Amino acid sequence: VQLQASGGGLVTAGDSLRLSCAASGRTLSSYTTGWFRQAPGKEREFVAVVTRSGIGTYYSDSVKGRFTISRDNAGNTMYLQMNSLKPEDTAVYYCAAMTRLMTMTTMRAAGSYDYWGQGTQVTVSS
């Protein structure tokens, strides 16, 4: 599967953005999919994940209550709605797909994911 992330940009603290991740080559419902982010000088970190059915969602503590992950299996697209953005949310955001069994451990580990999009920059000014 190929993943294409889009929707990033430059916003002010408190604003909202919606990221999209379009899949091609295979149907998104074949994978557990998630979002990660990487700020300059930092490791890639888990943001959110959604199960293959699109029903189960999990978030990092830093975004819980502000971000919402969803997917449209029919449209083969995953989304990340980001509200109440903070300067510390500034990073390159990546979408990813995992074929292995999702557990509370594997879903948070970048190494568990088999396919990655190219990343989209989100910059939040104060």
C-alpha positions, 0 to 999 in steps of 0.5 A: 500500500502507498500512503500520501499525507496532506493537510499540514500548514502554518497556524496560530495556537488555538487553531485547527487543522485536518490532516488526510492520509490517502491510501492506494494500492490496497484497501485501508481496511486491511491495516491498522493505521496511525499517525506519528510525528517528529519534531526537530531533534526528537524521536518519532512519537506516537500520536494516534491509532485507529483499528481496521474496522475504524471503530477503535481509537487510541491516543497519546496523552499529549493529544487526547481530548484535542485530536480525533483520528478517523478513517473512511474505509470506503474512501480509502482515507484516514484523517486526523482532526487537530483542534486547540493546537499548541506550539508543542504540536509543531512537527512533521506528521506521518501516517503509517499502516501496520499489518501485524496484530495490534496490541497496546505495545505495538500500536505505539512503536514506530517499528511496528508499522510496515508502510509510511507516508512522506510526512506533512509539516505542521507549524503552530506559532504562539 
